[in-house]
Amino acid sequence: MAGDQLIVSPLNLSFLAPISHFQKRMITMINASDEDVFFRIQIDNDTDYSVSPMKGKVKAFDSTELTVTLEPVIKDIPECFLTVRSIPVKKFANIEEEWNSTIVKMGLNSKIPFLLEDEPIKMYLQSKPNCSKDCSKKSSWLTGVLFALGILGLIMSAYFSFILKSKLIF
């Protein structure tokens, strides 16, 4: 039965809290067996979290993705668990069969600064750009002009060398 179980990744989901907009995370389920597998999702806290799709079928050697959505959260909510239950299609008709289960832990990460509606978001979005060189040095307009003149000189020399070689001088 171990070969019929879906591979679920990641097993831990973290959401920002408190935050004033919806947040989405993806869970990937991989069917590494040679049989189609039915799945269904059970969630402890369905008032704050929602999952799409809640049930379905993963074909043999295929994968599917779940979307876990957290509603806007102003207060702390306890961590909850999402259970992915799966069973091969051919064993589904037998009611006695046990479903395989994989548990995904979901929780809030409150170590990130609060983003409440009364605070400007621009303050949190401003950050230093990623530069391979020193970002404090700004290129001058002279560098741009010299670069353009260099390209123009290269084009002109290629043009005149072509004319001199072909001896098509007016």
VENURSUL-V985853 format. One record per helix or strand of 2 or more residues. SS is the DSSP state (H for helix, E for strand). FROM is the first residue (numbers start at 1). LEN is the number of residues. If there is no record, write none. Layout:
SS;FROM;LEN / SS;FROM;LEN
//
This chain:
H;2;3 / E;7;3 / E;12;5 / E;23;8 / E;37;7 / E;49;4 / E;55;4 / E;63;8 / E;80;9 / H;89;4 / E;100;10 / H;122;4 / H;141;26
//
